[in-house]
Amino acid sequence: MENIYMLADAAICQKIGGKLKQARLKQNITQQSLAEAADVSLSSIKKIENGEIGSFDSLLRVLRILGKLDVLQPLVEEEQLSPNEYYNLVHSAKAKTRQRAVGKIDKVEKEDSEW
């Protein structure tokens, strides 16, 4: 397995496009019908499959129609807190906050200065 960090951006896009093409063909879907279902142009589908991913929105639509949107799941999941992190979070919210003095200061009448 190749290290994705060692690949150029264009190579990654080519691999993604190839995988999407394989998924489309495996599901026996034409480029035209995929374009219509995803509400993108036929030329966008052809470009995506050739590794020219110009629009993230179009890519999301194609992934959704092909049932491959789950590849992005780790990017949208909320991070789970460990029990210790949860405990610390709950107890830090309950921690006493610094209180300010509530006593009033009696006003002392000032004498008029001759200055």
N, CA, C and O atoms as a GROMACS GRO file, in nm:
protein
  460
    1MET      N    1   0.084  -0.118   0.000
    1MET     CA    2   0.000   0.000   0.000
    1MET      C    3   0.089   0.125   0.000
    1MET      O    4   0.185   0.134   0.076
    2GLU      N    5   0.054   0.218  -0.085
    2GLU     CA    6   0.132   0.340  -0.096
    2GLU      C    7   0.101   0.436   0.018
    2GLU      O    8  -0.011   0.439   0.070
    3ASN      N    9   0.200   0.512   0.055
    3ASN     CA   10   0.180   0.616   0.154
    3ASN      C   11   0.119   0.736   0.082
    3ASN      O   12   0.181   0.795  -0.006
    4ILE      N   13  -0.002   0.772   0.120
    4ILE     CA   14  -0.074   0.879   0.050
    4ILE      C   15  -0.001   1.012   0.060
    4ILE      O   16  -0.015   1.098  -0.028
    5TYR      N   17   0.077   1.030   0.166
    5TYR     CA   18   0.150   1.155   0.184
    5TYR      C   19   0.267   1.168   0.086
    5TYR      O   20   0.320   1.277   0.066
    6MET      N   21   0.306   1.058   0.028
    6MET     CA   22   0.416   1.060  -0.068
    6MET      C   23   0.366   1.088  -0.210
    6MET      O   24   0.446   1.114  -0.300
    7LEU      N   25   0.235   1.084  -0.232
    7LEU     CA   26   0.179   1.106  -0.364
    7LEU      C   27   0.154   1.254  -0.389
    7LEU      O   28   0.123   1.330  -0.297
    8ALA      N   29   0.168   1.295  -0.514
    8ALA     CA   30   0.134   1.431  -0.553
    8ALA      C   31  -0.018   1.446  -0.553
    8ALA      O   32  -0.090   1.346  -0.564
    9ASP      N   33  -0.066   1.568  -0.541
    9ASP     CA   34  -0.210   1.592  -0.540
    9ASP      C   35  -0.277   1.537  -0.665
    9ASP      O   36  -0.385   1.478  -0.658
   10ALA      N   37  -0.214   1.556  -0.779
   10ALA     CA   38  -0.271   1.509  -0.906
   10ALA      C   39  -0.284   1.356  -0.905
   10ALA      O   40  -0.381   1.301  -0.957
   11ALA      N   41  -0.186   1.288  -0.847
   11ALA     CA   42  -0.190   1.141  -0.841
   11ALA      C   43  -0.304   1.094  -0.749
   11ALA      O   44  -0.371   0.995  -0.778
   12ILE      N   45  -0.324   1.165  -0.641
   12ILE     CA   46  -0.434   1.130  -0.550
   12ILE      C   47  -0.568   1.148  -0.621
   12ILE      O   48  -0.656   1.063  -0.612
   13CYS      N   49  -0.582   1.260  -0.693
   13CYS     CA   50  -0.706   1.285  -0.767
   13CYS      C   51  -0.729   1.178  -0.874
   13CYS      O   52  -0.842   1.136  -0.896
   14GLN      N   53  -0.621   1.134  -0.939
   14GLN     CA   54  -0.633   1.028  -1.040
   14GLN      C   55  -0.682   0.898  -0.977
   14GLN      O   56  -0.768   0.830  -1.033
   15LYS      N   57  -0.627   0.865  -0.860
   15LYS     CA   58  -0.669   0.743  -0.791
   15LYS      C   59  -0.815   0.751  -0.748
   15LYS      O   60  -0.889   0.654  -0.761
   16ILE      N   61  -0.856   0.866  -0.697
   16ILE     CA   62  -0.996   0.884  -0.655
   16ILE      C   63  -1.088   0.871  -0.776
   16ILE      O   64  -1.189   0.802  -0.770
   17GLY      N   65  -1.051   0.938  -0.885
   17GLY     CA   66  -1.131   0.930  -1.007
   17GLY      C   67  -1.143   0.788  -1.059
   17GLY      O   68  -1.251   0.746  -1.101
   18GLY      N   69  -1.034   0.714  -1.055
   18GLY     CA   70  -1.037   0.575  -1.100
   18GLY      C   71  -1.126   0.488  -1.012
   18GLY      O   72  -1.200   0.403  -1.063
   19LYS      N   73  -1.120   0.510  -0.882
   19LYS     CA   74  -1.206   0.433  -0.790
   19LYS      C   75  -1.353   0.465  -0.812
   19LYS      O   76  -1.438   0.376  -0.807
   20LEU      N   77  -1.383   0.592  -0.837
   20LEU     CA   78  -1.522   0.630  -0.863
   20LEU      C   79  -1.572   0.568  -0.994
   20LEU      O   80  -1.687   0.526  -1.003
   21LYS      N   81  -1.486   0.564  -1.093
   21LYS     CA   82  -1.523   0.502  -1.220
   21LYS      C   83  -1.551   0.353  -1.200
   21LYS      O   84  -1.649   0.299  -1.253
   22GLN      N   85  -1.464   0.286  -1.123
   22GLN     CA   86  -1.485   0.144  -1.094
   22GLN      C   87  -1.617   0.122  -1.022
   22GLN      O   88  -1.691   0.029  -1.054
   23ALA      N   89  -1.648   0.208  -0.924
   23ALA     CA   90  -1.773   0.195  -0.849
   23ALA      C   91  -1.892   0.216  -0.941
   23ALA      O   92  -1.992   0.145  -0.930
   24ARG      N   93  -1.883   0.313  -1.031
   24ARG     CA   94  -1.992   0.339  -1.125
   24ARG      C   95  -2.014   0.220  -1.217
   24ARG      O   96  -2.128   0.178  -1.238
   25LEU      N   97  -1.905   0.166  -1.272
   25LEU     CA   98  -1.917   0.052  -1.363
   25LEU      C   99  -1.967  -0.074  -1.290
   25LEU      O  100  -2.044  -0.152  -1.346
   26LYS      N  101  -1.922  -0.092  -1.168
   26LYS     CA  102  -1.965  -0.207  -1.088
   26LYS      C  103  -2.116  -0.204  -1.063
   26LYS      O  104  -2.181  -0.308  -1.055
   27GLN      N  105  -2.170  -0.081  -1.051
   27GLN     CA  106  -2.313  -0.066  -1.029
   27GLN      C  107  -2.391  -0.055  -1.159
   27GLN      O  108  -2.512  -0.034  -1.159
   28ASN      N  109  -2.318  -0.069  -1.273
   28ASN     CA  110  -2.378  -0.066  -1.406
   28ASN      C  111  -2.453   0.066  -1.431
   28ASN      O  112  -2.566   0.066  -1.480
   29ILE      N  113  -2.388   0.176  -1.398
   29ILE     CA  114  -2.446   0.309  -1.416
   29ILE      C  115  -2.367   0.380  -1.525
   29ILE      O  116  -2.244   0.377  -1.526
   30THR      N  117  -2.438   0.443  -1.618
   30THR     CA  118  -2.370   0.519  -1.723
   30THR      C  119  -2.328   0.655  -1.668
   30THR      O  120  -2.382   0.703  -1.568
   31GLN      N  121  -2.232   0.715  -1.736
   31GLN     CA  122  -2.189   0.848  -1.695
   31GLN      C  123  -2.306   0.947  -1.703
   31GLN      O  124  -2.321   1.033  -1.617
   32GLN      N  125  -2.386   0.932  -1.807
   32GLN     CA  126  -2.499   1.023  -1.826
   32GLN      C  127  -2.600   1.010  -1.712
   32GLN      O  128  -2.646   1.111  -1.658
   33SER      N  129  -2.635   0.887  -1.676
   33SER     CA  130  -2.734   0.870  -1.570
   33SER      C  131  -2.678   0.913  -1.434
   33SER      O  132  -2.752   0.962  -1.349
   34LEU      N  133  -2.548   0.894  -1.413
   34LEU     CA  134  -2.485   0.941  -1.289
   34LEU      C  135  -2.489   1.093  -1.284
   34LEU      O  136  -2.518   1.152  -1.180
   35ALA      N  137  -2.460   1.157  -1.397
   35ALA     CA  138  -2.464   1.303  -1.403
   35ALA      C  139  -2.604   1.355  -1.371
   35ALA      O  140  -2.618   1.452  -1.296
   36GLU      N  141  -2.706   1.291  -1.426
   36GLU     CA  142  -2.843   1.333  -1.400
   36GLU      C  143  -2.882   1.311  -1.254
   36GLU      O  144  -2.943   1.398  -1.193
   37ALA      N  145  -2.847   1.197  -1.200
   37ALA     CA  146  -2.882   1.166  -1.061
   37ALA      C  147  -2.809   1.257  -0.962
   37ALA      O  148  -2.864   1.296  -0.860
   38ALA      N  149  -2.684   1.292  -0.994
   38ALA     CA  150  -2.605   1.376  -0.905
   38ALA      C  151  -2.628   1.525  -0.932
   38ALA      O  152  -2.576   1.610  -0.859
   39ASP      N  153  -2.704   1.556  -1.036
   39ASP     CA  154  -2.733   1.693  -1.074
   39ASP      C  155  -2.605   1.771  -1.106
   39ASP      O  156  -2.586   1.886  -1.064
   40VAL      N  157  -2.517   1.705  -1.181
   40VAL     CA  158  -2.396   1.769  -1.232
   40VAL      C  159  -2.390   1.743  -1.382
   40VAL      O  160  -2.464   1.660  -1.434
   41SER      N  161  -2.302   1.814  -1.451
   41SER     CA  162  -2.292   1.796  -1.596
   41SER      C  163  -2.216   1.668  -1.629
   41SER      O  164  -2.138   1.616  -1.549
   42LEU      N  165  -2.242   1.618  -1.749
   42LEU     CA  166  -2.172   1.500  -1.797
   42LEU      C  167  -2.021   1.528  -1.804
   42LEU      O  168  -1.941   1.440  -1.772
   43SER      N  169  -1.984   1.647  -1.845
   43SER     CA  170  -1.841   1.679  -1.853
   43SER      C  171  -1.777   1.678  -1.714
   43SER      O  172  -1.659   1.645  -1.701
   44SER      N  173  -1.854   1.714  -1.610
   44SER     CA  174  -1.800   1.708  -1.473
   44SER      C  175  -1.771   1.565  -1.434
   44SER      O  176  -1.669   1.537  -1.370
   45ILE      N  177  -1.860   1.473  -1.471
   45ILE     CA  178  -1.839   1.331  -1.439
   45ILE      C  179  -1.713   1.281  -1.510
   45ILE      O  180  -1.630   1.213  -1.450
   46LYS      N  181  -1.699   1.316  -1.637
   46LYS     CA  182  -1.582   1.273  -1.713
   46LYS      C  183  -1.454   1.329  -1.652
   46LYS      O  184  -1.354   1.259  -1.641
   47LYS      N  185  -1.457   1.456  -1.613
   47LYS     CA  186  -1.339   1.518  -1.552
   47LYS      C  187  -1.305   1.452  -1.418
   47LYS      O  188  -1.189   1.423  -1.390
   48ILE      N  189  -1.406   1.428  -1.336
   48ILE     CA  190  -1.383   1.365  -1.206
   48ILE      C  191  -1.319   1.228  -1.225
   48ILE      O  192  -1.224   1.193  -1.155
   49GLU      N  193  -1.372   1.150  -1.318
   49GLU     CA  194  -1.318   1.015  -1.343
   49GLU      C  195  -1.177   1.020  -1.402
   49GLU      O  196  -1.102   0.923  -1.390
   50ASN      N  197  -1.140   1.131  -1.463
   50ASN     CA  198  -1.004   1.147  -1.516
   50ASN      C  199  -0.911   1.211  -1.414
   50ASN      O  200  -0.795   1.239  -1.444
   51GLY      N  201  -0.961   1.234  -1.293
   51GLY     CA  202  -0.877   1.289  -1.188
   51GLY      C  203  -0.873   1.440  -1.184
   51GLY      O  204  -0.789   1.498  -1.115
   52GLU      N  205  -0.962   1.504  -1.256
   52GLU     CA  206  -0.969   1.650  -1.257
   52GLU      C  207  -1.087   1.694  -1.170
   52GLU      O  208  -1.192   1.733  -1.220
   53ILE      N  209  -1.068   1.687  -1.039
   53ILE     CA  210  -1.175   1.718  -0.946
   53ILE      C  211  -1.171   1.868  -0.918
   53ILE      O  212  -1.092   1.916  -0.837
   54GLY      N  213  -1.258   1.941  -0.988
   54GLY     CA  214  -1.257   2.086  -0.978
   54GLY      C  215  -1.351   2.140  -0.872
   54GLY      O  216  -1.330   2.249  -0.819
   55SER      N  217  -1.454   2.063  -0.840
   55SER     CA  218  -1.555   2.111  -0.746
   55SER      C  219  -1.580   2.006  -0.638
   55SER      O  220  -1.617   1.892  -0.667
   56PHE      N  221  -1.558   2.047  -0.515
   56PHE     CA  222  -1.582   1.955  -0.404
   56PHE      C  223  -1.731   1.922  -0.394
   56PHE      O  224  -1.768   1.811  -0.358
   57ASP      N  225  -1.815   2.020  -0.426
   57ASP     CA  226  -1.959   1.999  -0.424
   57ASP      C  227  -2.000   1.888  -0.522
   57ASP      O  228  -2.079   1.801  -0.488
   58SER      N  229  -1.944   1.892  -0.642
   58SER     CA  230  -1.974   1.788  -0.742
   58SER      C  231  -1.924   1.652  -0.694
   58SER      O  232  -1.992   1.551  -0.712
   59LEU      N  233  -1.806   1.651  -0.634
   59LEU     CA  234  -1.752   1.526  -0.582
   59LEU      C  235  -1.844   1.468  -0.474
   59LEU      O  236  -1.870   1.348  -0.473
   60LEU      N  237  -1.892   1.553  -0.384
   60LEU     CA  238  -1.984   1.506  -0.279
   60LEU      C  239  -2.111   1.446  -0.339
   60LEU      O  240  -2.159   1.343  -0.294
   61ARG      N  241  -2.164   1.511  -0.440
   61ARG     CA  242  -2.287   1.462  -0.504
   61ARG      C  243  -2.265   1.325  -0.569
   61ARG      O  244  -2.350   1.236  -0.558
   62VAL      N  245  -2.151   1.310  -0.635
   62VAL     CA  246  -2.119   1.182  -0.701
   62VAL      C  247  -2.099   1.074  -0.595
   62VAL      O  248  -2.150   0.962  -0.610
   63LEU      N  249  -2.026   1.105  -0.489
   63LEU     CA  250  -2.005   1.008  -0.382
   63LEU      C  251  -2.138   0.964  -0.321
   63LEU      O  252  -2.158   0.845  -0.293
   64ARG      N  253  -2.228   1.059  -0.302
   64ARG     CA  254  -2.359   1.026  -0.244
   64ARG      C  255  -2.437   0.930  -0.333
   64ARG      O  256  -2.493   0.831  -0.285
   65ILE      N  257  -2.441   0.958  -0.462
   65ILE     CA  258  -2.517   0.873  -0.555
   65ILE      C  259  -2.455   0.734  -0.565
   65ILE      O  260  -2.527   0.635  -0.576
   66LEU      N  261  -2.322   0.726  -0.562
   66LEU     CA  262  -2.256   0.596  -0.572
   66LEU      C  263  -2.254   0.520  -0.439
   66LEU      O  264  -2.206   0.407  -0.434
   67GLY      N  265  -2.303   0.581  -0.334
   67GLY     CA  266  -2.305   0.515  -0.203
   67GLY      C  267  -2.167   0.510  -0.138
   67GLY      O  268  -2.139   0.421  -0.058
   68LYS      N  269  -2.083   0.605  -0.172
   68LYS     CA  270  -1.945   0.607  -0.120
   68LYS      C  271  -1.920   0.726  -0.027
   68LYS      O  272  -1.805   0.756   0.005
   69LEU      N  273  -2.024   0.792   0.016
   69LEU     CA  274  -2.008   0.909   0.102
   69LEU      C  275  -1.949   0.873   0.237
   69LEU      O  276  -1.893   0.959   0.305
   70ASP      N  277  -1.959   0.747   0.274
   70ASP     CA  278  -1.907   0.703   0.405
   70ASP      C  279  -1.754   0.715   0.414
   70ASP      O  280  -1.700   0.709   0.524
   71VAL      N  281  -1.686   0.732   0.302
   71VAL     CA  282  -1.540   0.749   0.310
   71VAL      C  283  -1.503   0.880   0.380
   71VAL      O  284  -1.390   0.896   0.427
   72LEU      N  285  -1.598   0.972   0.386
   72LEU     CA  286  -1.574   1.100   0.452
   72LEU      C  287  -1.621   1.101   0.598
   72LEU      O  288  -1.608   1.202   0.667
   73GLN      N  289  -1.676   0.990   0.643
   73GLN     CA  290  -1.730   0.981   0.779
   73GLN      C  291  -1.632   1.026   0.888
   73GLN      O  292  -1.672   1.100   0.977
   74PRO      N  293  -1.506   0.985   0.883
   74PRO     CA  294  -1.413   1.030   0.989
   74PRO      C  295  -1.396   1.181   0.995
   74PRO      O  296  -1.360   1.236   1.100
   75LEU      N  297  -1.421   1.248   0.885
   75LEU     CA  298  -1.404   1.394   0.884
   75LEU      C  299  -1.521   1.469   0.948
   75LEU      O  300  -1.506   1.584   0.987
   76VAL      N  301  -1.636   1.404   0.957
   76VAL     CA  302  -1.754   1.473   1.011
   76VAL      C  303  -1.797   1.420   1.148
   76VAL      O  304  -1.889   1.475   1.209
   77GLU      N  305  -1.733   1.316   1.196
   77GLU     CA  306  -1.769   1.261   1.327
   77GLU      C  307  -1.718   1.349   1.438
   77GLU      O  308  -1.611   1.410   1.428
   78GLU      N  309  -1.795   1.355   1.544
   78GLU     CA  310  -1.750   1.424   1.664
   78GLU      C  311  -1.653   1.331   1.736
   78GLU      O  312  -1.672   1.210   1.740
   79GLU      N  313  -1.549   1.389   1.790
   79GLU     CA  314  -1.449   1.310   1.860
   79GLU      C  315  -1.507   1.263   1.994
   79GLU      O  316  -1.566   1.342   2.068
   80GLN      N  317  -1.489   1.136   2.024
   80GLN     CA  318  -1.539   1.079   2.149
   80GLN      C  319  -1.447   1.116   2.263
   80GLN      O  320  -1.324   1.112   2.251
   81LEU      N  321  -1.508   1.154   2.375
   81LEU     CA  322  -1.428   1.185   2.494
   81LEU      C  323  -1.400   1.058   2.571
   81LEU      O  324  -1.485   0.970   2.582
   82SER      N  325  -1.280   1.049   2.625
   82SER     CA  326  -1.248   0.937   2.712
   82SER      C  327  -1.320   0.961   2.845
   82SER      O  328  -1.361   1.074   2.872
   83PRO      N  329  -1.338   0.857   2.927
   83PRO     CA  330  -1.404   0.877   3.057
   83PRO      C  331  -1.334   0.983   3.142
   83PRO      O  332  -1.400   1.061   3.210
   84ASN      N  333  -1.201   0.986   3.138
   84ASN     CA  334  -1.128   1.087   3.214
   84ASN      C  335  -1.155   1.228   3.162
   84ASN      O  336  -1.173   1.321   3.240
   85GLU      N  337  -1.158   1.243   3.029
   85GLU     CA  338  -1.185   1.374   2.970
   85GLU      C  339  -1.326   1.420   3.005
   85GLU      O  340  -1.348   1.538   3.034
   86TYR      N  341  -1.421   1.326   3.001
   86TYR     CA  342  -1.560   1.360   3.034
   86TYR      C  343  -1.570   1.403   3.180
   86TYR      O  344  -1.636   1.502   3.212
   87TYR      N  345  -1.506   1.329   3.270
   87TYR     CA  346  -1.507   1.361   3.412
   87TYR      C  347  -1.448   1.500   3.435
   87TYR      O  348  -1.506   1.582   3.507
   88ASN      N  349  -1.334   1.526   3.374
   88ASN     CA  350  -1.270   1.657   3.390
   88ASN      C  351  -1.358   1.770   3.334
   88ASN      O  352  -1.364   1.878   3.392
   89LEU      N  353  -1.424   1.744   3.224
   89LEU     CA  354  -1.511   1.845   3.164
   89LEU      C  355  -1.629   1.877   3.255
   89LEU      O  356  -1.662   1.993   3.276
   90VAL      N  357  -1.691   1.772   3.309
   90VAL     CA  358  -1.807   1.791   3.397
   90VAL      C  359  -1.766   1.862   3.525
   90VAL      O  360  -1.834   1.954   3.570
   91HIS      N  361  -1.655   1.819   3.582
   91HIS     CA  362  -1.614   1.877   3.710
   91HIS      C  363  -1.552   2.016   3.695
   91HIS      O  364  -1.555   2.094   3.790
   92SER      N  365  -1.499   2.046   3.581
   92SER     CA  366  -1.447   2.182   3.563
   92SER      C  367  -1.562   2.281   3.551
   92SER      O  368  -1.549   2.397   3.590
   93ALA      N  369  -1.675   2.235   3.498
   93ALA     CA  370  -1.792   2.322   3.488
   93ALA      C  371  -1.853   2.347   3.626
   93ALA      O  372  -1.910   2.453   3.650
   94LYS      N  373  -1.839   2.249   3.715
   94LYS     CA  374  -1.894   2.262   3.849
   94LYS      C  375  -1.799   2.334   3.944
   94LYS      O  376  -1.837   2.371   4.056
   95ALA      N  377  -1.677   2.354   3.900
   95ALA     CA  378  -1.577   2.416   3.988
   95ALA      C  379  -1.625   2.555   4.028
   95ALA      O  380  -1.688   2.627   3.951
   96LYS      N  381  -1.593   2.588   4.151
   96LYS     CA  382  -1.636   2.719   4.200
   96LYS      C  383  -1.565   2.828   4.123
   96LYS      O  384  -1.445   2.823   4.096
   97THR      N  385  -1.643   2.926   4.090
   97THR     CA  386  -1.584   3.041   4.024
   97THR      C  387  -1.547   3.143   4.130
   97THR      O  388  -1.604   3.145   4.239
   98ARG      N  389  -1.456   3.223   4.098
   98ARG     CA  390  -1.409   3.324   4.192
   98ARG      C  391  -1.523   3.420   4.222
   98ARG      O  392  -1.590   3.469   4.132
   99GLN      N  393  -1.543   3.444   4.348
   99GLN     CA  394  -1.652   3.533   4.386
   99GLN      C  395  -1.597   3.670   4.420
   99GLN      O  396  -1.487   3.684   4.471
  100ARG      N  397  -1.676   3.767   4.390
  100ARG     CA  398  -1.638   3.903   4.419
  100ARG      C  399  -1.704   3.946   4.550
  100ARG      O  400  -1.806   3.892   4.592
  101ALA      N  401  -1.642   4.042   4.612
  101ALA     CA  402  -1.697   4.096   4.736
  101ALA      C  403  -1.830   4.164   4.707
  101ALA      O  404  -1.847   4.227   4.602
  102VAL      N  405  -1.924   4.150   4.799
  102VAL     CA  406  -2.055   4.210   4.778
  102VAL      C  407  -2.082   4.322   4.878
  102VAL      O  408  -2.187   4.386   4.873
  103GLY      N  409  -1.989   4.344   4.967
  103GLY     CA  410  -2.009   4.450   5.066
  103GLY      C  411  -2.009   4.587   5.000
  103GLY      O  412  -1.942   4.609   4.899
  104LYS      N  413  -2.084   4.678   5.059
  104LYS     CA  414  -2.092   4.813   5.004
  104LYS      C  415  -2.000   4.904   5.082
  104LYS      O  416  -1.978   4.888   5.202
  105ILE      N  417  -1.947   4.997   5.011
  105ILE     CA  418  -1.862   5.097   5.074
  105ILE      C  419  -1.948   5.218   5.103
  105ILE      O  420  -2.015   5.273   5.015
  106ASP      N  421  -1.945   5.259   5.229
  106ASP     CA  422  -2.022   5.379   5.264
  106ASP      C  423  -1.953   5.499   5.204
  106ASP      O  424  -1.831   5.514   5.210
  107LYS      N  425  -2.035   5.583   5.145
  107LYS     CA  426  -1.979   5.704   5.086
  107LYS      C  427  -1.943   5.801   5.197
  107LYS      O  428  -2.023   5.831   5.285
  108VAL      N  429  -1.825   5.846   5.191
  108VAL     CA  430  -1.777   5.946   5.287
  108VAL      C  431  -1.788   6.080   5.217
  108VAL      O  432  -1.737   6.100   5.107
  109GLU      N  433  -1.855   6.168   5.284
  109GLU     CA  434  -1.870   6.299   5.221
  109GLU      C  435  -1.737   6.369   5.219
  109GLU      O  436  -1.667   6.378   5.320
  110LYS      N  437  -1.704   6.417   5.104
  110LYS     CA  438  -1.577   6.484   5.087
  110LYS      C  439  -1.592   6.632   5.123
  110LYS      O  440  -1.693   6.697   5.095
  111GLU      N  441  -1.490   6.679   5.187
  111GLU     CA  442  -1.490   6.821   5.216
  111GLU      C  443  -1.442   6.895   5.093
  111GLU      O  444  -1.354   6.849   5.019
  112ASP      N  445  -1.500   7.007   5.074
  112ASP     CA  446  -1.454   7.087   4.959
  112ASP      C  447  -1.313   7.135   4.987
  112ASP      O  448  -1.282   7.188   5.094
  113SER      N  449  -1.231   7.114   4.892
  113SER     CA  450  -1.092   7.153   4.904
  113SER      C  451  -1.079   7.298   4.861
  113SER      O  452  -1.157   7.347   4.778
  114GLU      N  453  -0.982   7.366   4.916
  114GLU     CA  454  -0.961   7.505   4.880
  114GLU      C  455  -0.869   7.518   4.760
  114GLU      O  456  -0.834   7.629   4.720
  115TRP      N  457  -0.832   7.414   4.707
  115TRP     CA  458  -0.742   7.419   4.592
  115TRP      C  459  -0.815   7.471   4.476
  115TRP      O  460  -0.757   7.483   4.368
   0.00000   0.00000   0.00000
